[in-house]
Amino acid sequence: MQKNPNFRTPLVTHIYTADPSAHVFEGKLYIYPSHDIVNEGLDDGKGDHFKMEDYHVLSMDDIDAPCIDHGEALHVKDVPWAKRQMWAPDCVYKNGKYYFYFPAKDKDDIFRIGVAVGDRPEGPFKAEPDYIEGSYSIDPAVFVDDDGRAYMYFGGLWGGQLEKWQTGEYVQGDENMTPGDDGPQGDEPALGAMVAEMTDDMLTFKEKPKEIKIYDENGKPIAAKDKDRWFFEAPWIHKFGGKYYLSYSTGPTHYLCYAESDSPTGPFTYKGRILEPVVGWTTHQSIVEFKGKWYLFYHDSKLSGGQTHLRTAMFTELEISDDGTISTIKPYDD
């Protein structure tokens, strides 16, 4: 595949950025990453060394144009309900406004998802006074379908706390438990991402979130032991040829995979890998069409020498066949 000239080139290097959510607004590419900050925190398996506290918005006039940092768009101190850890965000345009979605831990250290509203794609954004009722876990991604209906996808295991909500309520569990041990095991179906339709004002859920099912080629649920194909975090939806494609990270096995459905809420059938492992702890993607071509935005930790909590966002062109098949990218092959 012919790679674009910016392949493996960080979007910006003056700050560390990760989890890039890319969209086309006003004819330009806007990228909404998390902002990694230098700290001495140790990796405890729960993500506490990811101490991000604010968001910057990036933009590019064209695919080969310089990437502009528009500065701080939202800080945790300006979010009344939030305590810490402003992780992977997303943004959508509807109703003449830009809606910026983000996870953060509340005063009880439970991850919730909030929304902030702005008049411009680069912000600034003003946070709603409380998190979205019924929200939990991390990695919100909002998809507006052709009929105008909007859906939020979210969820992440281990540090993202998704497995703690299996009963419908938050269950802390044993503090000494190895991360992930309170989720499904072995041949049990792996947990899926969550999805909920949004209300027309984009500020609340229209319904109770439900789990997305991912099946293998034989129609069986992806098993918890199938770490090369299970959902771990980073749900993202793009639409191609009338089909819906859910991409996601497999976490500790470091793959980006995708699955296909006829419905935005699933069930989905596993189709393959998008990206082979990168340097650092997992990756987090978005997929966007821009001027007739498709692009994958992702991150790795090469710039920081492999420090997992100091990542760098970048992008490359995707090769998508007419039937929706995505060619697998090996990120460090020439």
C-alpha positions as CSV (number, residue, x, y, z in Angstrom):
1,M,0.0,0.0,0.0
2,Q,1.2,3.5,-0.8
3,K,1.7,5.2,2.6
4,N,1.2,9.0,2.9
5,P,4.3,11.0,3.5
6,N,3.3,11.7,7.1
7,F,3.2,8.0,8.0
8,R,4.8,7.5,11.5
9,T,5.2,11.3,11.8
10,P,3.7,12.7,15.1
11,L,0.9,15.2,14.6
12,V,2.7,17.4,17.2
13,T,5.8,17.0,19.3
14,H,5.6,19.9,21.8
15,I,3.1,18.0,23.9
16,Y,2.3,14.3,24.2
17,T,-1.1,13.3,22.6
18,A,-3.0,10.0,22.5
19,D,-6.3,8.5,21.6
20,P,-7.0,10.7,18.6
21,S,-10.6,11.1,17.5
22,A,-10.6,12.6,14.0
23,H,-13.5,14.3,12.3
24,V,-14.1,16.5,9.2
25,F,-15.6,19.8,10.3
26,E,-15.9,22.9,8.0
27,G,-13.8,21.2,5.4
28,K,-10.8,20.5,7.6
29,L,-9.6,17.7,9.8
30,Y,-10.1,18.2,13.5
31,I,-8.4,15.8,15.9
32,Y,-9.5,15.4,19.5
33,P,-6.8,13.6,21.5
34,S,-6.1,13.1,25.2
35,H,-3.1,15.0,26.6
36,D,-0.5,12.9,28.3
37,I,1.6,14.7,30.9
38,V,5.0,13.8,32.4
39,N,4.7,12.2,35.9
40,E,6.4,9.7,38.2
41,G,3.5,7.5,38.6
42,L,4.0,3.7,38.4
43,D,1.9,1.4,36.3
44,D,-0.3,-0.4,38.8
45,G,-2.4,-2.2,36.2
46,K,-5.3,0.2,36.9
47,G,-4.1,3.1,34.7
48,D,-3.3,5.5,37.6
49,H,-0.1,6.6,35.8
50,F,-2.3,8.2,33.1
51,K,-2.9,11.4,34.9
52,M,-4.2,13.6,32.1
53,E,-6.0,16.7,33.2
54,D,-6.9,18.7,30.1
55,Y,-7.7,18.6,26.4
56,H,-6.1,20.3,23.4
57,V,-7.8,20.4,20.0
58,L,-5.7,19.9,16.8
59,S,-6.5,20.7,13.2
60,M,-5.1,20.2,9.7
61,D,-6.3,22.2,6.6
62,D,-5.2,19.2,4.4
63,I,-3.7,15.8,4.9
64,D,-0.2,17.2,4.2
65,A,-0.6,20.5,5.9
66,P,0.9,21.4,9.3
67,C,-1.0,20.3,12.4
68,I,-2.1,23.3,14.5
69,D,-2.6,23.1,18.3
70,H,-5.5,25.4,19.2
71,G,-4.6,25.3,22.9
72,E,-6.5,24.1,25.9
73,A,-10.1,23.5,25.2
74,L,-11.2,22.1,28.5
75,H,-9.6,21.5,31.9
76,V,-10.7,19.2,34.8
77,K,-10.9,22.2,37.1
78,D,-13.7,23.5,34.9
79,V,-15.8,20.3,35.2
80,P,-17.9,20.5,38.4
81,W,-18.4,16.8,38.9
82,A,-14.9,15.6,37.8
83,K,-12.0,14.8,40.1
84,R,-9.1,13.5,37.8
85,Q,-8.0,11.5,34.8
86,M,-9.4,13.1,31.6
87,W,-9.0,10.2,29.2
88,A,-9.9,9.6,25.6
89,P,-12.5,12.1,24.2
90,D,-14.6,12.6,21.1
91,C,-16.6,15.4,19.5
92,V,-19.6,15.7,17.1
93,Y,-21.5,18.4,15.4
94,K,-25.2,18.6,15.5
95,N,-27.9,21.2,16.1
96,G,-25.5,24.0,15.2
97,K,-23.2,23.1,18.1
98,Y,-20.1,21.1,18.8
99,Y,-20.6,18.5,21.5
100,F,-17.4,17.3,23.2
101,Y,-17.6,14.0,25.2
102,F,-15.0,12.9,27.7
103,P,-14.5,10.4,30.5
104,A,-13.2,11.4,34.0
105,K,-13.3,10.0,37.5
106,D,-16.0,11.5,39.7
107,K,-15.5,12.4,43.4
108,D,-15.8,8.7,44.3
109,D,-13.1,7.7,41.7
110,I,-15.7,6.1,39.4
111,F,-15.3,6.8,35.7
112,R,-18.3,8.7,34.2
113,I,-18.8,10.4,30.9
114,G,-19.5,14.1,30.6
115,V,-20.3,16.5,27.8
116,A,-19.2,20.0,27.1
117,V,-20.7,22.3,24.4
118,G,-19.0,24.8,22.2
119,D,-19.7,27.0,19.2
120,R,-16.5,26.2,17.3
121,P,-14.9,22.8,16.6
122,E,-11.7,23.9,18.4
123,G,-13.6,25.0,21.5
124,P,-13.5,26.3,24.1
125,F,-16.1,24.0,25.5
126,K,-18.3,24.6,28.6
127,A,-19.0,21.5,30.6
128,E,-22.5,20.5,31.7
129,P,-22.8,20.6,35.5
130,D,-23.1,16.8,35.9
131,Y,-22.1,13.7,34.0
132,I,-24.5,12.0,31.6
133,E,-26.9,10.0,33.8
134,G,-26.4,6.3,33.3
135,S,-22.9,6.7,31.9
136,Y,-19.8,4.9,33.2
137,S,-16.4,3.5,32.1
138,I,-14.3,5.3,29.4
139,D,-13.7,5.9,25.7
140,P,-16.9,7.6,24.5
141,A,-17.3,7.7,20.7
142,V,-20.4,9.3,19.2
143,F,-21.6,8.4,15.7
144,V,-24.3,10.4,13.9
145,D,-26.0,8.2,11.3
146,D,-27.4,9.3,7.9
147,D,-30.9,9.6,9.4
148,G,-29.7,12.0,12.1
149,R,-29.9,9.5,15.0
150,A,-26.8,9.6,17.2
151,Y,-25.3,6.8,19.2
152,M,-22.6,6.8,21.9
153,Y,-20.3,3.8,22.1
154,F,-18.1,3.4,25.2
155,G,-16.3,1.0,27.5
156,G,-12.9,-0.2,28.5
157,L,-11.7,-3.0,30.8
158,W,-9.3,-3.0,33.8
159,G,-8.5,0.6,34.4
160,G,-11.6,1.6,32.5
161,Q,-13.8,-0.3,35.0
162,L,-16.2,-1.8,32.5
163,E,-16.2,-5.2,34.1
164,K,-17.3,-3.6,37.4
165,W,-20.7,-2.8,35.9
166,Q,-21.8,-6.4,35.0
167,T,-24.7,-6.3,37.5
168,G,-25.9,-2.9,36.4
169,E,-24.4,-1.3,39.4
170,Y,-20.7,-0.4,40.3
171,V,-19.1,-3.3,42.2
172,Q,-15.6,-2.4,43.6
173,G,-14.4,-5.9,44.1
174,D,-11.3,-7.1,45.9
175,E,-8.6,-4.4,45.9
176,N,-5.9,-7.1,45.8
177,M,-7.5,-8.8,42.7
178,T,-5.4,-8.9,39.5
179,P,-7.0,-6.5,37.0
180,G,-9.4,-8.3,34.8
181,D,-10.1,-11.2,37.2
182,D,-13.5,-9.9,38.0
183,G,-14.6,-10.2,34.3
184,P,-15.5,-13.3,32.2
185,Q,-12.9,-16.0,32.0
186,G,-12.0,-18.8,29.6
187,D,-14.7,-19.9,27.2
188,E,-17.2,-17.4,28.6
189,P,-18.3,-14.7,26.2
190,A,-16.0,-11.6,26.4
191,L,-17.6,-8.4,27.5
192,G,-18.5,-6.0,24.7
193,A,-18.6,-2.3,24.3
194,M,-21.7,-0.5,25.4
195,V,-24.0,1.6,23.1
196,A,-26.9,4.0,23.8
197,E,-28.9,6.2,21.5
198,M,-28.6,9.9,22.4
199,T,-31.5,12.3,22.9
200,D,-32.0,15.0,20.2
201,D,-30.2,17.6,22.4
202,M,-27.1,15.3,22.5
203,L,-26.9,15.8,26.3
204,T,-28.4,12.5,27.7
205,F,-29.1,8.9,26.8
206,K,-32.4,8.2,25.2
207,E,-32.2,4.6,26.5
208,K,-30.4,2.4,28.9
209,P,-27.0,1.4,27.5
210,K,-26.8,-2.1,26.2
211,E,-23.9,-4.4,25.4
212,I,-22.7,-4.9,21.9
213,K,-22.3,-8.5,20.9
214,I,-19.3,-9.6,18.7
215,Y,-19.4,-13.0,17.1
216,D,-16.8,-15.1,15.3
217,E,-17.1,-16.4,11.7
218,N,-19.2,-19.4,13.1
219,G,-21.7,-17.2,14.9
220,K,-20.3,-17.9,18.3
221,P,-19.5,-15.1,20.8
222,I,-15.8,-14.1,21.0
223,A,-14.6,-15.8,24.1
224,A,-12.8,-14.1,27.1
225,K,-9.7,-16.3,26.5
226,D,-9.5,-15.1,22.8
227,K,-7.2,-12.2,23.7
228,D,-6.3,-11.6,20.0
229,R,-9.9,-10.8,19.1
230,W,-11.7,-9.8,22.3
231,F,-12.9,-6.2,22.9
232,F,-10.8,-4.4,25.5
233,E,-11.4,-0.7,24.8
234,A,-11.6,2.1,22.2
235,P,-14.8,1.4,20.4
236,W,-15.2,3.4,17.2
237,I,-17.8,3.3,14.4
238,H,-17.5,4.1,10.7
239,K,-19.9,3.4,7.9
240,F,-18.9,2.1,4.5
241,G,-21.1,0.7,1.7
242,G,-24.2,0.7,3.9
243,K,-22.5,-1.4,6.6
244,Y,-21.4,-0.4,10.1
245,Y,-17.9,-1.2,11.2
246,L,-16.9,-1.4,14.8
247,S,-13.1,-1.0,15.4
248,Y,-11.5,-1.5,18.8
249,S,-8.4,-2.3,20.7
250,T,-7.6,-5.8,22.1
251,G,-5.6,-4.2,24.9
252,P,-2.8,-6.5,26.2
253,T,-2.3,-8.2,22.8
254,H,-1.9,-4.8,21.1
255,Y,-4.1,-5.3,18.0
256,L,-6.6,-3.0,16.5
257,C,-9.5,-5.1,15.1
258,Y,-12.8,-4.6,13.4
259,A,-16.2,-6.2,13.1
260,E,-19.1,-5.7,10.7
261,S,-22.9,-5.3,11.2
262,D,-26.1,-4.2,9.3
263,S,-27.1,-2.2,12.4
264,P,-25.3,0.5,14.4
265,T,-26.1,-1.4,17.6
266,G,-25.0,-4.8,16.3
267,P,-24.6,-7.6,16.7
268,F,-21.2,-7.5,14.9
269,T,-19.2,-10.2,13.2
270,Y,-15.4,-10.2,13.6
271,K,-13.6,-9.5,10.3
272,G,-9.9,-9.0,11.0
273,R,-7.0,-6.8,12.1
274,I,-6.4,-3.2,11.2
275,L,-3.1,-2.5,12.9
276,E,-0.4,-4.8,14.2
277,P,1.2,-3.9,17.6
278,V,2.8,-0.6,18.3
279,V,5.4,0.5,20.9
280,G,3.8,1.1,24.2
281,W,0.7,-0.1,26.1
282,T,-2.0,-0.8,23.5
283,T,-3.3,1.9,21.1
284,H,-6.5,3.8,20.4
285,Q,-7.9,4.6,17.0
286,S,-10.3,6.6,14.9
287,I,-11.2,6.1,11.2
288,V,-12.3,9.0,9.1
289,E,-12.9,9.7,5.4
290,F,-11.3,12.9,4.1
291,K,-11.4,14.1,0.4
292,G,-12.2,10.6,-0.9
293,K,-9.6,8.7,1.1
294,W,-9.8,6.8,4.4
295,Y,-7.3,7.4,7.2
296,L,-6.5,5.7,10.5
297,F,-5.5,7.9,13.4
298,Y,-3.7,6.1,16.2
299,H,-0.8,6.5,18.7
300,D,2.4,4.9,19.9
301,S,5.1,5.6,22.5
302,K,8.2,5.7,20.3
303,L,8.9,9.4,20.8
304,S,9.1,9.0,24.6
305,G,11.3,6.0,24.4
306,G,8.5,3.5,25.1
307,Q,7.0,5.2,28.2
308,T,3.5,3.9,28.1
309,H,1.9,7.0,29.6
310,L,3.6,9.4,27.2
311,R,2.2,8.7,23.7
312,T,2.2,10.4,20.4
313,A,-0.8,10.6,18.0
314,M,-0.2,10.0,14.2
315,F,-2.1,8.7,11.2
316,T,-1.8,6.7,8.0
317,E,-3.9,6.0,5.0
318,L,-6.2,3.0,5.1
319,E,-6.8,0.6,2.2
320,I,-10.4,-0.5,2.2
321,S,-11.7,-2.8,-0.5
322,D,-15.1,-2.4,-2.2
323,D,-16.6,-5.1,0.1
324,G,-15.4,-3.2,3.2
325,T,-12.3,-5.4,3.9
326,I,-9.5,-3.4,5.6
327,S,-5.9,-4.2,4.8
328,T,-3.8,-4.9,7.9
329,I,-1.1,-2.3,8.6
330,K,2.3,-3.2,10.0
331,P,3.3,0.1,11.5
332,Y,7.0,-0.1,11.4
333,D,7.5,-1.9,8.0
334,D,8.7,0.3,5.1
